[in-house]
Amino acid sequence: MNQQQKTAAEAAAFRQLLKHLDANKDVQNIDLMILADFCRNCLSKWYMAGAKEQGVEIDYDQAREAIYGMPFSNWKAEHQLPATEEQMVAFEARQAARK
């Protein structure tokens, strides 16, 4: 596989990940953080950093819209639930384990 093919395959995998996350809006960011130590916001930051590496400046809101498929404020209002006490305990345990 040459570099162009590798980049194309990576881009296809990333697009599929975004489609998968979009199809599973019930999976909350806190759940992703607990299980995988990353969430949609992390992807947004990585996307923004990747754009910067290419000489393209985008802001965090633009990056989040690219990841969420809509303005973050809309996604949050439509899909984000408050974290439960159990989720917060699990998240804090995950964070403590990283230290």
Contact map, one row per residue, 1 for C-alpha under 8 A:
111011000000000000000000000000000000000000000000000000000000000000000000000000000000000000000000000
111111000000000000000000000000000000000000000000000000000000000000000000000000000000000000000000000
111111100000000000000000000000000000000000000000000000000000000000000000000000000000000000000000000
011111110000000000000000000000000000000000000000000000000000000000000000000000000000000000000000000
111111111000000000000000000000000000000000000000000000000000000000000000000000000000000000000000000
111111111100000000000000000000000000000000000000000000000000000000000000000000000000000000000000000
001111111110000000000000000000000000000000000000000000000000000000000000000000000000000000000000000
000111111111000000000000000000000000000000000000000000000000000000000000000000000000000000000000000
000011111111100000000000000000000000000000000000000000000000000000000000000000000000000000000000000
000001111111110000000000000000000000000000000000000000000000000000000000000000000000000000000000000
000000111111111000000000000000000000000000000000000000000000000000000000000000000000000000000000000
000000011111111100000000000000000000000000000000000000000000000000000000000000000000000000000000000
000000001111111110000000000000000000000000000000000000000000000000000000000000000000000000000000000
000000000111111111000000000000000000000000000000000000000000000000000000000000000000000000000000000
000000000011111111100000000000000000000000000000000000000000000000000000000000000000000000000000000
000000000001111111110000000000000000000000000000000000000000000000000000000000000000000000000000000
000000000000111111111000000000000000000000000000000000000000000000000000000000000000000000000000000
000000000000011111111100000000000000000000000000000000000000000000110000000000000000000000000000000
000000000000001111111110000000000000000000000000000000000000000000000000000000000000000000000000000
000000000000000111111111000000000000000000000000000000000000000000000000000000000000000000000000000
000000000000000011111111101000000000000000000000000000000000000000000000000000000000000000000000000
000000000000000001111111100000000000000000000000000000000000000000011000000000000000000000000000000
000000000000000000111111100000000000000000000000000000000000000000000000000000000000000000000000000
000000000000000000011111111000000000000000000000000000000000000000000000000000000000000000000000000
000000000000000000001111111100000000000000000000000000000000000000000000000000100000000000000000000
000000000000000000000001111100000000000000000000000000000000000000000000000000100000000000000000000
000000000000000000001001111110110000000000000000000000000000000000000000000000000000000000000000000
000000000000000000000000111111110000000000000000000000000000000000000000000000011000000000000000000
000000000000000000000000001111111000001110000000000000000000000000000000000000000000000000000000000
000000000000000000000000000111111100001000000000000000000000000000000000000000000010001000100000000
000000000000000000000000001111111110000000000000000000000000000000000000000000000000001000000000000
000000000000000000000000001111111111111000000000000000000000000000000000000000000000000000000000000
000000000000000000000000000011111111111000000000000000000000000000000000000000000000000000100000000
000000000000000000000000000001111111100000000000000000000000000000000000000000000000001001100100000
000000000000000000000000000000111111100000000000000000000000000000000000000000000000000000000000000
000000000000000000000000000000011111111000000000000000000000000000000000000000000000000000000000000
000000000000000000000000000000011111111000000000000000000000000000000000000000000000000000000100000
000000000000000000000000000000011001111111100000000000000000000000000000000000000000000000000000000
000000000000000000000000000011011001111111100000000000000000000000000000000000000000000000000000000
000000000000000000000000000010000000011111110000000000000000000100110000000000000000000000000000000
000000000000000000000000000010000000011111111000000000000000000100000000000000000000000000000000000
000000000000000000000000000000000000011111111100000000000000000000000000000000000000000000000000000
000000000000000000000000000000000000011111111110000000000000000000100000000000000000000000000000000
000000000000000000000000000000000000000111111111000000000001001101100000000000000000000000000000000
000000000000000000000000000000000000000011111111100000000001001100000000000000000000000000000000000
000000000000000000000000000000000000000001111111110000000000000000000000000000000000000000000000000
000000000000000000000000000000000000000000111111111000000000001000000000000000000000000000000000000
000000000000000000000000000000000000000000011111111100001111001000000000000000000000000000000000000
000000000000000000000000000000000000000000001111111110000000000000000000000000000000000000000000000
000000000000000000000000000000000000000000000111111111000000000000000000000000000000000000000000000
000000000000000000000000000000000000000000000011111111111100000000000000000000000000000000000000000
000000000000000000000000000000000000000000000001111111111100000000000000000000000000000000000000000
000000000000000000000000000000000000000000000000111111110000000000000000000000000000000000000000000
000000000000000000000000000000000000000000000000011111110000000000000000000000000000000000000000000
000000000000000000000000000000000000000000000000001111111000000000000000000000000000000000000000000
000000000000000000000000000000000000000000000000001111111100000000000000000000000000000000000000000
000000000000000000000000000000000000000000000001001100111110000000000000000000000000000000000000000
000000000000000000000000000000000000000000000001001100011111011000000000000000000000000000000000000
000000000000000000000000000000000000000000000001000000001111111000000000000000000000000000000000000
000000000000000000000000000000000000000000011001000000000111111100000000000000000000000000000000000
000000000000000000000000000000000000000000000000000000000011111110000011000000000000000000000000000
000000000000000000000000000000000000000000000000000000000111111111000000000000000000000000000000000
000000000000000000000000000000000000000000011011000000000111111111100000000000000000000000000000000
000000000000000000000000000000000000000110011000000000000001111111111111000000000000000000000000000
000000000000000000000000000000000000000000000000000000000000111111111111000000000000000000000000000
000000000000000000000000000000000000000000010000000000000000011111111100000000000000000000000000000
000000000000000001000000000000000000000100110000000000000000001111111000000000000000000000000000000
000000000000000001000100000000000000000100000000000000000000000111111111001000000000000000000000000
000000000000000000000100000000000000000000000000000000000000000111111110000000000000000000000000000
000000000000000000000000000000000000000000000000000000000000000111011111011000000000000000000000000
000000000000000000000000000000000000000000000000000000000000100110011111111000000000000000000000000
000000000000000000000000000000000000000000000000000000000000100110010111111100000000000000000000000
000000000000000000000000000000000000000000000000000000000000000000000011111110000000000000000000000
000000000000000000000000000000000000000000000000000000000000000000000111111111000000000000000000000
000000000000000000000000000000000000000000000000000000000000000000010111111111110000000000000000000
000000000000000000000000000000000000000000000000000000000000000000000001111111111000000000000000000
000000000000000000000000000000000000000000000000000000000000000000000000111111110000000000000000000
000000000000000000000000000000000000000000000000000000000000000000000000011111110000000000000000000
000000000000000000000000110000000000000000000000000000000000000000000000001111111000000000000000000
000000000000000000000000000100000000000000000000000000000000000000000000001111111100000000000000000
000000000000000000000000000100000000000000000000000000000000000000000000000100111110000000000000000
000000000000000000000000000000000000000000000000000000000000000000000000000000011111000000000000000
000000000000000000000000000001000000000000000000000000000000000000000000000000001111101100000000000
000000000000000000000000000000000000000000000000000000000000000000000000000000000111111100000000000
000000000000000000000000000000000000000000000000000000000000000000000000000000000011111110000000000
000000000000000000000000000000000000000000000000000000000000000000000000000000000001111111000000000
000000000000000000000000000001100100000000000000000000000000000000000000000000000011111111100000000
000000000000000000000000000000000000000000000000000000000000000000000000000000000011111111110000000
000000000000000000000000000000000000000000000000000000000000000000000000000000000000111111111000000
000000000000000000000000000000000100000000000000000000000000000000000000000000000000011111111100000
000000000000000000000000000001001100000000000000000000000000000000000000000000000000001111111110000
000000000000000000000000000000000000000000000000000000000000000000000000000000000000000111111111000
000000000000000000000000000000000000000000000000000000000000000000000000000000000000000011111111100
000000000000000000000000000000000100100000000000000000000000000000000000000000000000000001111111110
000000000000000000000000000000000000000000000000000000000000000000000000000000000000000000111111111
000000000000000000000000000000000000000000000000000000000000000000000000000000000000000000011111111
000000000000000000000000000000000000000000000000000000000000000000000000000000000000000000001111111
000000000000000000000000000000000000000000000000000000000000000000000000000000000000000000000111111
000000000000000000000000000000000000000000000000000000000000000000000000000000000000000000000011111
